[in-house]
Amino acid sequence: MRKNNLILDKSFDFAVRIVNLNKHLVFEKKEYVLSKQILRSGTAIGALVREAQHAESPADFIHKFSIALKEANETEYWLLLLYETNYLNKNQFDSLKNDIEELLKILVTIVKNTKQKTRNRHENKNTKQ
């Protein structure tokens, strides 16, 4: 069922990890507030990436990926907070931190490249007129 699309695959895999983290936080650590925050932001990344696959325009595509980037930044914040408040141990934190940093890099690249391609199209269109 996977399409071998790097960002789709990585954002989905990350969402699965976040759902499992939420279960761990709720059932083992009895933490209910921060777990909801990271569940929301951590799973939104993949949902937005998936939504962007059927964007109505290049601007809509950029917008959805930009929101996914914001959600990834927020998720990184919640991970750090969970670690600093001892809800995550170093190994858990490092593993999730590596994943979110990789997602952030990919998302930034996609947004930058798409914006540049859109600018180039507009410039080429204007020079032809």
C-alpha positions in Angstrom: 0.0 0.0 0.0 3.0 2.3 0.5 4.0 4.4 -2.5 7.7 4.8 -1.6 7.2 8.6 -1.2 9.8 9.6 1.4 7.8 12.3 3.2 4.6 10.3 3.1 6.3 7.2 4.6 8.3 9.1 7.2 5.5 11.3 8.4 3.2 8.2 8.7 5.8 6.2 10.5 6.4 9.1 12.9 2.6 9.4 13.5 2.6 5.7 14.5 5.4 6.3 16.9 3.6 9.3 18.4 0.4 7.2 18.9 2.4 4.6 20.7 4.1 7.3 22.7 0.7 8.6 23.7 -0.3 5.1 24.9 2.9 4.9 26.9 2.4 8.3 28.5 -1.3 7.7 29.4 -1.2 4.1 30.6 2.3 3.9 32.1 3.1 7.5 33.1 -0.4 8.6 33.8 0.2 11.8 31.9 -2.9 13.2 30.2 -2.3 16.8 29.1 1.1 16.8 27.3 0.3 13.5 25.8 -2.8 15.0 24.0 -0.7 17.9 22.8 2.0 15.8 21.2 -0.6 13.4 19.8 -2.3 16.2 18.1 0.7 17.9 16.6 2.7 14.7 15.9 -0.1 13.1 13.9 -1.1 16.3 12.1 2.2 16.3 10.2 1.4 13.2 8.2 -2.2 14.2 7.8 -1.2 17.5 6.3 1.4 15.9 4.0 -1.3 13.5 2.9 -3.7 16.3 2.3 -1.1 18.2 0.2 -1.0 15.3 -2.2 -4.3 16.6 -3.6 -3.7 20.3 -3.2 -5.8 22.5 -5.4 -2.9 24.7 -6.5 0.8 25.2 -5.9 -0.1 27.8 -3.3 -2.4 25.3 -1.5 0.4 22.7 -1.6 2.9 25.2 -0.1 0.3 26.2 2.5 -0.4 22.7 3.7 3.3 21.8 3.8 4.0 25.1 5.7 1.4 24.1 8.3 3.0 20.6 8.5 6.3 22.3 9.2 4.7 24.4 12.0 3.2 21.2 13.5 6.6 19.5 13.3 8.2 22.5 15.1 5.5 22.2 17.8 6.1 18.5 18.2 9.8 19.1 18.7 8.8 21.5 21.5 6.6 18.9 23.2 9.3 16.2 22.9 11.8 18.5 24.6 9.3 19.4 27.3 8.5 15.7 28.0 12.2 14.9 28.2 13.0 17.8 30.5 10.1 16.8 32.8 11.3 13.2 32.9 8.4 11.7 31.0 10.8 10.5 28.4 14.2 8.9 29.1 17.3 9.8 27.0 17.0 6.9 24.6 13.3 7.6 23.9 14.0 11.3 23.4 17.0 10.8 21.2 15.2 8.4 18.9 12.1 10.6 18.5 14.3 13.8 18.3 16.2 12.3 15.4 13.0 11.5 13.6 11.5 14.9 14.0 14.7 16.6 13.0 14.7 14.6 9.8 11.1 15.4 9.1 11.8 19.1 9.7 14.7 19.1 7.2 12.6 17.3 4.6 9.6 19.7 5.1 11.8 22.8 4.9 13.4 21.5 1.7 10.0 20.8 0.1 8.6 24.2 1.0 11.7 26.1 -0.2 12.0 24.1 -3.4 8.3 24.5 -4.2 8.4 28.2 -3.5 11.4 28.6 -5.8 9.8 26.6 -8.6 6.6 28.6 -8.3 8.7 31.9 -8.4 10.6 30.6 -11.5 7.4 29.7 -13.3 6.0 33.2 -12.7 9.2 34.8 -13.8 9.4 32.7 -17.0 5.7 33.4 -17.7 6.3 37.2 -17.3 9.4 37.2 -19.5 7.4 35.5 -22.3 4.7 38.1 -22.4 
